[in-house]
Structures are given as structure tokens and as C-alpha cells.
Amino acid sequence: MVQTIPAKEITLRQLRHRFNLERTDDEQFFREWQYDLPELTEFEKQLLGQVKEEYLYLSESPLLEVILKMVIISPLLRLAGFYRHPFELTA
């Protein structure tokens, strides 16, 4: 019998343990997502490395949406230029 667990009631740590999941840094993993991408600058690579490091640290505990937005999403939106003209922010 299949048991459904709401996402808000389980953590990434529990999923890793239950399903023997392992994180991979293999650049060939999902290679099809990497075709025809523009080259990143050193600054962009450094910023993305910081975001990744912070996410991996924070993902060990339950991530609240507000923290995820502040630490992960906001830097990515800034890097992508969504805080500049012609985009408008609303809350």
C-alpha cells in the first residue's frame, strides 16, 4: 500500500535516509539541460557558488519559504536582472 506524506511533514534529511539518496556534483548529470547556454562570468560563477553553498547548508533543516526567498531566490533574481527596468516588483 502506498503512503502519501505531505511535503510540509518531511525533510530532505528524512528523504535522503529513507531512500538512500545521494547528492551529486557530476557535471554530466542531466547533461541535456546544459546545451547552448551562455558562458558565465567569473563574478556570476562566484555568486552561484555562494548561493549553492548556502542552499546546501540550509537544506539540512526544514526550509521556510521566507528564508528560501531571502537567501536563494533573491540573489538569483538579481543576477538574472529582474530588479532592473523594465520589470516592476510588487508584493
C-alpha positions, 0 to 999 in steps of 0.5 A: 500500500502506498503512503502519501506524506505531505511535503510540509511533514518531511525533510530532505534529511528524512528523504535522503535516509529513507531512500538512500539518496545521494547528492551529486556534483557530476557535471554530466548529470542531466547533461541535456539541460546544459546545451547552448547556454551562455558562458558565465562570468567569473563574478556570476560563477562566484555568486552561484557558488555562494548561493549553492553553498548556502542552499546546501547548508540550509537544506539540512533543516526544514526550509521556510519559504521566507528564508528560501526567498531571502537567501536563494531566490533573491540573489538569483533574481538579481543576477538574472536582472529582474530588479532592473527596468523594465520589470516592476516588483510588487508584493 
